[in-house]
Amino acid sequence: MTTVYVETYGCQMNVADTELILGLLAREGFQPTDDPAQADVMLVNTCAVREHAEQRVVGRVGELKRHKRRGDVLGVVGCMAQRLGPTLLEQAAHVDLVVGPDGYRALPALIQQARAGERVTDVGFRSWEHYEDVEPVRSAAGPSAFVTVQRGCDYRCTFCIVPMTRGPERSRKLGDVLREVEGLAAHGVTEIMLLGQTVNSYHDGERDFADLLRAVGAVPGIRRVRFTSPHPRDFTPRVAQAMAEVATVCEHVHLPVQSGSPRVLKRMLRRYTREEYLACVEHLRATIPGLALTTDLIVGFPGETAQDFSDTQSLVREVGFDDAYTFRYSPRAGTPSARMGDEVPDAVAAERLERLIATVRDISRRKNGGLVGTSWEVLVEKPARRGGLLQARTRTNKVALLEGADELVGRYLQVRFTGTTGATFTAVPVQTARALAVMG
């Protein structure tokens, strides 16, 4: 029996890819382990979106090498592996194997070669590869599951490395996606997260993303459908209407804007203007009552002026996002923005990021404070990391912590929000809240 340990960094797509990797290796008799010291094969599934993510991986791979015994394999897979390719073998003598996202099917054979003493790479793009015949090994049994519907990206944002690490965009056939979702529902999964680099540009040659939402949303047993990450340019009226009409599609959209500056958006090659983004937001909110919106924001993009940053702050206030992921610009070798020059000084970018975070948190705190005392349906996802509590989530992606036994995981409850930290809520089941009110 050969044991394999996989450590995952980065986005939900990488989590889903790790499940594919474990599924591929399981067919060849590999057994997963959570302990790298007990593993014959150690794989680190990597992210390349920001330099910091790659530095973390380099450090972690250096730590894992202490577990290597004669005949063991230490490999780097995923986006960083794709970006660096054979160069990674030159930089890290303890790495035996480097495989990109389209090369996972070859992993069993490549691992055998590495165990025989070869150092191997596979970073070729395969436009046909969707791993349709692979049964993923889900990272954890639970009520929710990731389903990849699209791989790669055809947008060429000047700051983004993804087209170079994931290849061109291609979509799975709708029927294949449906078969996977039906199989998950048969095993008790009730919430599906559809994944794609620009997921709402999905098109299998016949059906678009609106068709996909309607089909997945109608699968018996599925109670919630989510997706990430869409592109503002691809939010057609058909997609918004499908979201409004399909009861299982959740009222939450993570809609990356990156900047509120018209000039910076153009330099980023985001393919929409500030006005077009705001019009998309207005249309979504008008079509989907109670919609919650979150976003991604970058500060310190090359040439960003004080006015550009002010434009971002004003857009954040105008939209009133429920939350946002905020980042300092990270140059990626090979991307157009890395050649732009006109860098924003680190201290200036850090100060702008701090101010942006404060703006986002202030809006989120005020919005969430207004929800205390209201009732919501939540899906209990898992035990929380602290306090012996359970973590649950609303359809609008609000996270609540509540007391309860682990047997509640996977169940849908009606709860009342009793308080908020600004980002998360405390909650009690409605029945408990009523009982407390009577006692009071």
C-alpha positions as CSV (number, residue, x, y, z in Angstrom):
1,M,0.0,0.0,0.0
2,T,1.3,3.4,-1.0
3,T,0.3,6.4,1.1
4,V,-0.1,9.9,-0.2
5,Y,-0.3,13.2,1.6
6,V,-1.7,16.3,-0.2
7,E,-1.5,19.8,1.1
8,T,-3.6,22.4,-0.6
9,Y,-3.1,26.2,-1.0
10,G,-5.2,28.7,-2.9
11,C,-8.7,28.9,-4.2
12,Q,-11.7,26.6,-4.2
13,M,-10.6,25.3,-7.6
14,N,-7.4,24.0,-6.0
15,V,-9.5,22.3,-3.3
16,A,-11.5,20.6,-6.1
17,D,-8.3,19.6,-7.9
18,T,-7.0,18.0,-4.8
19,E,-10.1,15.9,-4.7
20,L,-9.5,14.9,-8.3
21,I,-5.9,14.0,-7.5
22,L,-6.9,11.8,-4.6
23,G,-9.5,10.2,-6.9
24,L,-7.0,9.4,-9.6
25,L,-4.5,8.0,-7.2
26,A,-7.1,5.9,-5.4
27,R,-7.8,4.1,-8.6
28,E,-4.2,2.9,-8.5
29,G,-4.3,1.8,-4.8
30,F,-2.9,4.9,-3.1
31,Q,-4.3,5.5,0.4
32,P,-4.6,9.1,1.7
33,T,-3.0,10.1,5.0
34,D,-3.2,13.3,7.0
35,D,0.3,12.8,8.4
36,P,3.2,13.7,6.0
37,A,5.6,11.7,8.2
38,Q,3.7,8.6,7.3
39,A,3.4,9.3,3.6
40,D,5.3,7.6,0.8
41,V,4.3,10.5,-1.6
42,M,3.9,14.1,-0.5
43,L,2.2,16.6,-2.9
44,V,1.8,20.3,-2.4
45,N,-1.1,21.7,-4.5
46,T,-0.1,25.3,-5.2
47,C,-1.4,28.8,-6.0
48,A,0.5,31.3,-8.1
49,V,-1.9,34.3,-8.0
50,R,0.3,36.3,-5.5
51,E,4.0,36.2,-4.7
52,H,3.3,35.7,-1.0
53,A,1.4,32.4,-1.8
54,E,4.4,31.1,-3.7
55,Q,6.8,32.0,-0.9
56,R,4.7,30.1,1.6
57,V,4.8,27.1,-0.7
58,V,8.6,27.3,-1.1
59,G,9.0,27.4,2.7
60,R,6.5,24.6,3.3
61,V,8.2,22.3,0.7
62,G,11.5,22.9,2.5
63,E,9.8,21.8,5.7
64,L,8.3,18.7,4.2
65,K,11.6,17.4,2.9
66,R,12.6,16.4,6.4
67,H,10.0,13.6,6.2
68,K,11.5,12.1,3.0
69,R,12.9,8.6,3.3
70,R,14.7,6.7,0.6
71,G,12.2,6.0,-2.2
72,D,9.7,8.7,-1.1
73,V,8.5,11.3,-3.5
74,L,8.0,15.1,-2.8
75,G,6.1,16.8,-5.6
76,V,4.7,20.3,-6.4
77,V,1.5,20.4,-8.4
78,G,-1.0,23.1,-9.5
79,C,-0.6,26.6,-10.7
80,M,2.9,27.4,-9.2
81,A,4.1,24.1,-10.8
82,Q,2.7,25.1,-14.1
83,R,4.2,28.6,-14.0
84,L,7.8,27.5,-13.0
85,G,7.9,24.1,-14.7
86,P,11.4,22.5,-14.8
87,T,12.9,25.6,-13.3
88,L,11.4,24.5,-10.0
89,L,13.5,21.3,-10.1
90,E,16.6,23.4,-10.6
91,Q,15.7,25.7,-7.7
92,A,14.7,22.9,-5.2
93,A,16.9,19.8,-5.3
94,H,14.6,18.0,-2.9
95,V,11.6,18.3,-5.3
96,D,11.1,15.2,-7.4
97,L,8.0,15.9,-9.4
98,V,6.4,19.0,-10.9
99,V,2.9,18.7,-12.5
100,G,0.5,21.4,-13.8
101,P,-3.4,21.3,-13.5
102,D,-3.8,19.5,-16.9
103,G,-1.3,16.8,-16.1
104,Y,-2.9,15.0,-13.1
105,R,-4.0,12.0,-15.1
106,A,-0.3,11.1,-15.6
107,L,0.5,11.3,-11.8
108,P,0.5,7.6,-11.1
109,A,3.1,6.9,-13.8
110,L,5.1,10.0,-13.0
111,I,5.2,9.0,-9.3
112,Q,6.6,5.6,-10.3
113,Q,9.3,7.3,-12.4
114,A,10.2,9.6,-9.4
115,R,10.3,6.6,-7.1
116,A,12.8,5.0,-9.5
117,G,15.1,8.0,-9.2
118,E,14.0,10.3,-12.1
119,R,13.0,13.9,-11.6
120,V,9.9,14.5,-13.8
121,T,7.7,17.3,-15.0
122,D,4.4,17.6,-16.9
123,V,3.2,21.1,-17.6
124,G,1.5,20.7,-21.0
125,F,-2.0,22.2,-21.6
126,R,-4.7,19.8,-22.7
127,S,-7.7,21.7,-23.9
128,W,-9.9,18.6,-23.8
129,E,-9.1,17.6,-20.2
130,H,-12.0,17.7,-17.7
131,Y,-11.3,14.5,-15.8
132,E,-14.8,13.3,-16.5
133,D,-14.1,9.7,-15.7
134,V,-12.5,10.5,-12.3
135,E,-14.5,10.0,-9.1
136,P,-13.2,12.7,-6.8
137,V,-12.3,11.8,-3.2
138,R,-14.1,14.6,-1.3
139,S,-12.0,16.4,1.3
140,A,-14.7,16.0,3.9
141,A,-18.0,14.3,4.2
142,G,-20.6,17.0,4.6
143,P,-23.6,18.7,3.1
144,S,-21.7,20.8,0.6
145,A,-19.6,20.0,-2.4
146,F,-17.5,21.8,-5.1
147,V,-18.3,20.9,-8.8
148,T,-15.9,22.3,-11.4
149,V,-17.9,23.3,-14.5
150,Q,-15.2,25.3,-16.4
151,R,-11.4,25.3,-16.5
152,G,-9.1,28.0,-17.8
153,C,-9.6,31.6,-18.7
154,D,-9.8,33.6,-22.0
155,Y,-9.7,37.0,-20.3
156,R,-6.3,38.7,-20.2
157,C,-6.3,41.0,-17.2
158,T,-2.9,42.6,-17.1
159,F,-2.2,41.6,-13.5
160,C,-3.4,38.0,-13.7
161,I,-1.3,34.8,-14.1
162,V,-4.3,32.5,-14.4
163,P,-4.4,32.2,-18.2
164,M,-0.7,31.1,-18.1
165,T,-1.3,28.5,-15.3
166,R,-4.8,27.2,-16.2
167,G,-4.8,27.6,-20.0
168,P,-7.6,28.6,-22.3
169,E,-11.3,28.5,-21.2
170,R,-13.3,25.4,-21.8
171,S,-16.6,24.2,-20.3
172,R,-17.9,20.7,-19.4
173,K,-21.0,19.4,-21.1
174,L,-24.1,20.2,-19.1
175,G,-25.1,16.6,-19.0
176,D,-21.8,15.6,-17.4
177,V,-22.2,18.2,-14.8
178,L,-25.7,17.0,-14.1
179,R,-24.6,13.4,-13.6
180,E,-22.0,14.5,-11.1
181,V,-24.5,16.6,-9.1
182,E,-27.1,13.8,-9.2
183,G,-24.5,11.5,-7.8
184,L,-23.7,13.9,-5.0
185,A,-27.3,14.4,-4.2
186,A,-27.7,10.6,-4.0
187,H,-25.0,10.6,-1.3
188,G,-26.7,13.3,0.8
189,V,-25.1,16.5,-0.5
190,T,-27.7,19.3,-0.5
191,E,-25.6,22.3,-1.4
192,I,-23.5,22.7,-4.6
193,M,-20.8,25.3,-5.4
194,L,-20.2,25.6,-9.1
195,L,-16.6,26.5,-9.9
196,G,-15.0,28.2,-12.8
197,Q,-12.4,30.9,-13.4
198,T,-15.1,33.1,-15.0
199,V,-18.0,30.8,-14.2
200,N,-20.8,32.8,-15.7
201,S,-19.1,32.7,-19.1
202,Y,-19.9,28.9,-19.1
203,H,-21.1,27.6,-22.5
204,D,-20.8,24.0,-23.6
205,G,-21.6,24.8,-27.2
206,E,-25.3,24.5,-26.8
207,R,-26.2,25.7,-23.3
208,D,-25.1,28.7,-21.3
209,F,-24.7,29.4,-17.6
210,A,-28.4,30.3,-17.2
211,D,-29.3,26.9,-18.6
212,L,-26.8,25.3,-16.2
213,L,-28.3,27.1,-13.2
214,R,-31.8,25.9,-14.1
215,A,-30.7,22.4,-14.6
216,V,-28.6,22.0,-11.5
217,G,-31.1,23.9,-9.4
218,A,-33.8,21.3,-10.4
219,V,-31.9,18.2,-9.3
220,P,-33.9,16.4,-6.6
221,G,-32.3,16.7,-3.2
222,I,-30.3,19.9,-3.9
223,R,-31.5,22.8,-1.8
224,R,-28.8,25.4,-2.4
225,V,-26.8,26.3,-5.5
226,R,-23.9,28.7,-5.3
227,F,-21.2,29.7,-7.8
228,T,-17.8,31.5,-8.0
229,S,-16.3,33.5,-9.5
230,P,-18.3,35.3,-12.1
231,H,-17.1,38.1,-14.3
232,P,-19.2,41.3,-14.4
233,R,-19.1,41.4,-18.2
234,D,-20.8,38.0,-18.4
235,F,-23.8,38.7,-16.2
236,T,-26.4,38.6,-18.9
237,P,-30.1,39.3,-18.2
238,R,-30.7,35.5,-18.8
239,V,-28.3,34.6,-16.0
240,A,-29.8,37.2,-13.6
241,Q,-33.3,36.0,-14.5
242,A,-32.4,32.4,-13.8
243,M,-31.0,33.4,-10.4
244,A,-34.3,35.1,-9.6
245,E,-36.5,32.3,-10.8
246,V,-34.7,29.2,-9.6
247,A,-35.6,28.8,-5.9
248,T,-32.4,26.8,-5.1
249,V,-30.0,29.5,-6.4
250,C,-28.7,31.5,-3.4
251,E,-29.1,35.3,-3.1
252,H,-25.4,36.0,-3.1
253,V,-23.0,37.0,-5.8
254,H,-19.2,37.5,-5.4
255,L,-18.6,40.0,-8.1
256,P,-14.9,41.0,-8.4
257,V,-14.4,44.7,-9.3
258,Q,-10.7,45.1,-8.5
259,S,-10.7,48.9,-8.7
260,G,-13.2,51.7,-8.8
261,S,-10.9,53.9,-10.9
262,P,-11.9,54.2,-14.6
263,R,-8.2,54.7,-15.5
264,V,-7.0,51.7,-13.5
265,L,-9.7,49.4,-14.8
266,K,-8.6,50.2,-18.3
267,R,-4.9,49.6,-17.4
268,M,-6.0,46.3,-15.8
269,L,-7.9,45.3,-19.0
270,R,-10.9,44.4,-17.0
271,R,-13.2,45.0,-20.1
272,Y,-15.8,47.0,-18.3
273,T,-16.0,50.6,-17.1
274,R,-16.9,51.8,-13.7
275,E,-20.4,52.8,-15.0
276,E,-20.9,49.3,-16.5
277,Y,-20.0,47.6,-13.2
278,L,-22.4,49.8,-11.3
279,A,-25.1,49.1,-13.9
280,C,-24.5,45.4,-13.5
281,V,-24.9,45.8,-9.7
282,E,-28.1,47.8,-10.2
283,H,-29.6,45.2,-12.5
284,L,-28.7,42.3,-10.2
285,R,-30.3,44.0,-7.2
286,A,-33.4,45.0,-9.1
287,T,-33.8,41.4,-10.4
288,I,-32.9,39.4,-7.3
289,P,-34.5,40.7,-4.1
290,G,-32.4,40.6,-0.9
291,L,-29.2,40.0,-2.9
292,A,-25.9,40.1,-0.9
293,L,-22.8,41.3,-2.8
294,T,-19.1,40.7,-2.1
295,T,-16.1,41.6,-4.2
296,D,-12.3,41.5,-4.7
297,L,-10.3,44.8,-4.5
298,I,-6.6,45.5,-5.4
299,V,-4.7,48.6,-4.2
300,G,-1.3,49.7,-5.3
301,F,-1.7,48.7,-9.0
302,P,1.1,50.3,-11.1
303,G,0.5,54.0,-11.6
304,E,-2.4,54.1,-9.1
305,T,-2.8,57.8,-8.0
306,A,-4.4,59.2,-4.9
307,Q,-7.4,60.0,-7.1
308,D,-7.6,56.5,-8.4
309,F,-7.6,55.2,-4.8
310,S,-10.3,57.7,-3.9
311,D,-12.4,56.4,-6.8
312,T,-12.1,52.9,-5.4
313,Q,-13.2,54.1,-1.9
314,S,-16.2,55.9,-3.4
315,L,-17.3,52.9,-5.4
316,V,-17.1,50.7,-2.3
317,R,-19.3,53.2,-0.5
318,E,-21.7,53.6,-3.4
319,V,-22.2,49.8,-3.8
320,G,-22.3,49.0,-0.1
321,F,-20.7,45.6,-0.4
322,D,-21.5,43.1,2.3
323,D,-17.8,42.2,2.5
324,A,-14.7,42.3,0.3
325,Y,-11.4,40.5,-0.1
326,T,-8.7,43.2,-0.3
327,F,-5.2,42.8,-1.6
328,R,-2.1,44.8,-2.3
329,Y,-1.0,44.4,-5.9
330,S,1.5,41.6,-6.4
331,P,3.6,41.6,-9.6
332,R,3.7,38.3,-11.5
333,A,6.5,37.7,-13.9
334,G,5.2,37.3,-17.4
335,T,2.1,39.5,-16.9
336,P,1.8,42.8,-18.7
337,S,1.4,44.8,-15.5
338,A,4.8,43.5,-14.3
339,R,6.4,45.5,-17.2
340,M,4.4,48.7,-16.6
341,G,6.8,50.3,-14.1
342,D,5.5,53.3,-12.2
343,E,5.3,51.2,-9.0
344,V,3.4,52.5,-6.0
345,P,5.7,52.6,-3.0
346,D,5.1,49.8,-0.5
347,A,4.4,52.2,2.3
348,V,1.8,54.1,0.2
349,A,0.1,50.8,-0.9
350,A,0.1,49.5,2.7
351,E,-1.5,52.7,4.0
352,R,-4.2,52.6,1.2
353,L,-4.9,48.9,2.0
354,E,-5.4,49.8,5.7
355,R,-7.8,52.6,4.8
356,L,-9.7,50.4,2.3
357,I,-10.1,47.6,4.9
358,A,-11.5,50.1,7.4
359,T,-14.0,51.3,4.8
360,V,-15.2,47.8,4.0
361,R,-15.4,46.8,7.6
362,D,-17.4,49.9,8.6
363,I,-20.0,49.2,5.9
364,S,-20.1,45.5,6.8
365,R,-20.5,46.3,10.5
366,R,-23.4,48.7,9.9
367,K,-25.2,46.4,7.5
368,N,-24.7,43.4,9.8
369,G,-25.7,45.3,12.9
370,G,-29.0,46.0,11.2
371,L,-29.7,42.3,10.9
372,V,-29.4,41.5,14.6
373,G,-32.8,40.3,15.8
374,T,-33.9,39.0,12.3
375,S,-34.5,35.3,11.5
376,W,-32.8,33.3,8.8
377,E,-32.6,29.8,7.4
378,V,-29.0,28.5,7.9
379,L,-27.2,25.3,6.8
380,V,-25.1,23.9,9.6
381,E,-21.8,23.3,7.9
382,K,-19.3,22.0,10.5
383,P,-18.0,22.4,14.1
384,A,-16.6,25.9,14.5
385,R,-12.9,26.3,15.3
386,R,-13.5,27.6,18.7
387,G,-15.8,27.6,21.7
388,G,-17.5,24.2,21.0
389,L,-19.9,26.0,18.6
390,L,-21.3,25.1,15.2
391,Q,-20.7,27.1,12.1
392,A,-23.7,27.8,9.9
393,R,-24.4,29.9,6.8
394,T,-27.4,31.7,5.3
395,R,-28.3,31.8,1.7
396,T,-26.8,35.2,1.5
397,N,-23.5,33.9,2.7
398,K,-23.7,35.3,6.3
399,V,-21.8,33.1,8.8
400,A,-23.4,32.4,12.1
401,L,-22.1,30.6,15.2
402,L,-24.5,28.7,17.4
403,E,-24.6,26.1,20.2
404,G,-25.6,22.6,19.4
405,A,-24.6,19.0,19.0
406,D,-22.5,17.8,16.1
407,E,-25.5,15.8,14.9
408,L,-26.9,19.1,13.6
409,V,-24.2,19.3,10.9
410,G,-25.9,19.0,7.5
411,R,-29.3,20.2,8.8
412,Y,-31.2,23.3,7.9
413,L,-32.4,25.4,10.8
414,Q,-34.4,28.6,11.3
415,V,-32.3,30.8,13.6
416,R,-32.4,34.3,15.0
417,F,-29.3,36.5,15.0
418,T,-28.5,37.6,18.5
419,G,-25.3,39.6,17.9
420,T,-22.5,40.3,15.5
421,T,-18.8,40.9,15.6
422,G,-19.1,42.9,12.5
423,A,-18.2,40.0,10.2
424,T,-19.9,37.0,11.8
425,F,-23.1,36.5,13.8
426,T,-24.1,34.7,17.0
427,A,-27.4,32.9,16.6
428,V,-30.0,30.7,18.4
429,P,-32.6,28.4,16.9
430,V,-35.9,30.3,16.6
431,Q,-37.6,27.9,19.0
432,T,-34.9,28.6,21.6
433,A,-35.3,32.4,21.0
434,R,-39.0,32.1,21.6
435,A,-38.6,30.1,24.7
436,L,-36.1,32.7,26.1
437,A,-38.5,35.5,25.2
438,V,-41.3,33.8,27.2
439,M,-39.0,33.2,30.2
440,G,-37.9,36.8,30.0
